[in-house]
Amino acid sequence: MTEVSNHLFTYEDISDAHLDLLQAANHRYHMFLGHGGDLDEQARQDRAMYPHLLTFSPAGNGCISDEKSIAFLMAVTGLSREICTVYSKA
């Protein structure tokens, strides 16, 4: 939960339209990490555009970073840090 204008912003406050955007962006983030097998064109473009948001494990696999996933959601949806953080932590 994040406080916005003296209101505790919760997952339930996220609109359906924003949830749709965030769910699609979350799927895109996992594809970006390589969790879907071979990289598709969108994942290759995202890796070129957002290389600073890509983290690899010692074995060379893409791994999730809470902070970088929030930054990715913000970048591809245009939504605020507050909304992306609440979604990410749900």
Phi and psi restraints in degrees (value plus and minus 20) as a CYANA .aco file:
   2 THR   PHI    -146.8  -106.8
   2 THR   PSI     120.5   160.5
   3 GLU   PHI    -107.3   -67.3
   3 GLU   PSI     105.9   145.9
   4 VAL   PHI    -149.8  -109.8
   4 VAL   PSI      98.8   138.8
   5 SER   PHI      31.0    71.0
   5 SER   PSI      31.2    71.2
   6 ASN   PHI      41.7    81.7
   6 ASN   PSI      -1.3    38.7
   7 HIS   PHI    -143.3  -103.3
   7 HIS   PSI     112.3   152.3
   8 LEU   PHI    -100.0   -60.0
   8 LEU   PSI      88.2   128.2
   9 PHE   PHI     -97.8   -57.8
   9 PHE   PSI     106.5   146.5
  10 THR   PHI    -142.3  -102.3
  10 THR   PSI     150.6   190.6
  11 TYR   PHI     -75.8   -35.8
  11 TYR   PSI     -58.8   -18.8
  12 GLU   PHI     -84.4   -44.4
  12 GLU   PSI     -39.5     0.5
  13 ASP   PHI    -100.6   -60.6
  13 ASP   PSI     -31.9     8.1
  14 ILE   PHI     -96.4   -56.4
  14 ILE   PSI     108.1   148.1
  15 SER   PHI     -88.1   -48.1
  15 SER   PSI     138.5   178.5
  16 ASP   PHI     -79.6   -39.6
  16 ASP   PSI     -60.1   -20.1
  17 ALA   PHI     -82.3   -42.3
  17 ALA   PSI     -62.5   -22.5
  18 HIS   PHI     -89.5   -49.5
  18 HIS   PSI     -56.6   -16.6
  19 LEU   PHI     -81.0   -41.0
  19 LEU   PSI     -61.7   -21.7
  20 ASP   PHI     -79.5   -39.5
  20 ASP   PSI     -66.0   -26.0
  21 LEU   PHI     -80.3   -40.3
  21 LEU   PSI     -64.9   -24.9
  22 LEU   PHI     -88.0   -48.0
  22 LEU   PSI     -58.9   -18.9
  23 GLN   PHI     -84.5   -44.5
  23 GLN   PSI     -62.7   -22.7
  24 ALA   PHI     -85.2   -45.2
  24 ALA   PSI     -60.2   -20.2
  25 ALA   PHI     -87.7   -47.7
  25 ALA   PSI     -56.5   -16.5
  26 ASN   PHI     -85.2   -45.2
  26 ASN   PSI     -62.4   -22.4
  27 HIS   PHI     -81.8   -41.8
  27 HIS   PSI     -63.3   -23.3
  28 ARG   PHI     -81.0   -41.0
  28 ARG   PSI     -58.2   -18.2
  29 TYR   PHI     -82.7   -42.7
  29 TYR   PSI     -62.7   -22.7
  30 HIS   PHI     -87.5   -47.5
  30 HIS   PSI     -55.6   -15.6
  31 MET   PHI     -86.4   -46.4
  31 MET   PSI     -60.9   -20.9
  32 PHE   PHI     -76.2   -36.2
  32 PHE   PSI     -59.1   -19.1
  33 LEU   PHI     -96.3   -56.3
  33 LEU   PSI     -33.9     6.1
  34 GLY   PHI      73.0   113.0
  34 GLY   PSI      -5.3    34.7
  35 HIS   PHI     -95.2   -55.2
  35 HIS   PSI     -27.4    12.6
  36 GLY   PHI    -123.3   -83.3
  36 GLY   PSI      -3.6    36.4
  37 GLY   PHI      71.8   111.8
  37 GLY   PSI    -154.7  -114.7
  38 ASP   PHI     -82.4   -42.4
  38 ASP   PSI     122.9   162.9
  39 LEU   PHI     -92.1   -52.1
  39 LEU   PSI     112.9   152.9
  40 ASP   PHI    -107.1   -67.1
  40 ASP   PSI     158.0   198.0
  41 GLU   PHI     -80.1   -40.1
  41 GLU   PSI     -61.5   -21.5
  42 GLN   PHI     -81.8   -41.8
  42 GLN   PSI     -63.7   -23.7
  43 ALA   PHI     -83.8   -43.8
  43 ALA   PSI     -59.5   -19.5
  44 ARG   PHI     -84.5   -44.5
  44 ARG   PSI     -61.3   -21.3
  45 GLN   PHI     -84.5   -44.5
  45 GLN   PSI     -62.0   -22.0
  46 ASP   PHI     -83.7   -43.7
  46 ASP   PSI     -58.9   -18.9
  47 ARG   PHI     -85.5   -45.5
  47 ARG   PSI     -54.0   -14.0
  48 ALA   PHI     -91.7   -51.7
  48 ALA   PSI     -56.7   -16.7
  49 MET   PHI    -101.1   -61.1
  49 MET   PSI     -55.3   -15.3
  50 TYR   PHI    -146.3  -106.3
  50 TYR   PSI      29.2    69.2
  51 PRO   PHI     -81.5   -41.5
  51 PRO   PSI     -47.1    -7.1
  52 HIS   PHI     -90.1   -50.1
  52 HIS   PSI     -31.9     8.1
  53 LEU   PHI    -121.9   -81.9
  53 LEU   PSI     -13.7    26.3
  54 LEU   PHI    -122.3   -82.3
  54 LEU   PSI     106.1   146.1
  55 THR   PHI    -142.0  -102.0
  55 THR   PSI     114.9   154.9
  56 PHE   PHI    -132.2   -92.2
  56 PHE   PSI     126.1   166.1
  57 SER   PHI     -96.1   -56.1
  57 SER   PSI     148.3   188.3
  58 PRO   PHI     -77.7   -37.7
  58 PRO   PSI     -46.2    -6.2
  59 ALA   PHI    -102.7   -62.7
  59 ALA   PSI     -23.9    16.1
  60 GLY   PHI      72.6   112.6
  60 GLY   PSI     -11.2    28.8
  61 ASN   PHI    -110.3   -70.3
  61 ASN   PSI     127.4   167.4
  62 GLY   PHI     -86.2   -46.2
  62 GLY   PSI     113.4   153.4
  63 CYS   PHI    -147.5  -107.5
  63 CYS   PSI     130.6   170.6
  64 ILE   PHI     -94.0   -54.0
  64 ILE   PSI     114.6   154.6
  65 SER   PHI    -142.6  -102.6
  65 SER   PSI     103.0   143.0
  66 ASP   PHI     -74.8   -34.8
  66 ASP   PSI     -70.2   -30.2
  67 GLU   PHI     -86.3   -46.3
  67 GLU   PSI     -62.3   -22.3
  68 LYS   PHI     -90.5   -50.5
  68 LYS   PSI     -51.0   -11.0
  69 SER   PHI     -87.7   -47.7
  69 SER   PSI     -58.7   -18.7
  70 ILE   PHI     -84.6   -44.6
  70 ILE   PSI     -63.7   -23.7
  71 ALA   PHI     -82.5   -42.5
  71 ALA   PSI     -58.4   -18.4
  72 PHE   PHI     -84.8   -44.8
  72 PHE   PSI     -67.1   -27.1
  73 LEU   PHI     -77.6   -37.6
  73 LEU   PSI     -63.4   -23.4
  74 MET   PHI     -81.9   -41.9
  74 MET   PSI     -63.9   -23.9
  75 ALA   PHI     -85.0   -45.0
  75 ALA   PSI     -62.5   -22.5
  76 VAL   PHI    -109.3   -69.3
  76 VAL   PSI     -37.6     2.4
  77 THR   PHI    -123.7   -83.7
  77 THR   PSI     -45.4    -5.4
  78 GLY   PHI      58.4    98.4
  78 GLY   PSI     -12.7    27.3
  79 LEU   PHI    -103.3   -63.3
  79 LEU   PSI     142.8   182.8
  80 SER   PHI     -89.9   -49.9
  80 SER   PSI     140.2   180.2
  81 ARG   PHI     -78.4   -38.4
  81 ARG   PSI     -59.9   -19.9
  82 GLU   PHI     -79.7   -39.7
  82 GLU   PSI     -69.0   -29.0
  83 ILE   PHI     -84.7   -44.7
  83 ILE   PSI     -65.7   -25.7
  84 CYS   PHI     -85.1   -45.1
  84 CYS   PSI     -57.3   -17.3
  85 THR   PHI     -86.9   -46.9
  85 THR   PSI     -65.9   -25.9
  86 VAL   PHI     -81.9   -41.9
  86 VAL   PSI     -63.3   -23.3
  87 TYR   PHI     -81.2   -41.2
  87 TYR   PSI     -66.3   -26.3
  88 SER   PHI     -83.5   -43.5
  88 SER   PSI     -54.0   -14.0
  89 LYS   PHI    -108.6   -68.6
  89 LYS   PSI     -25.1    14.9
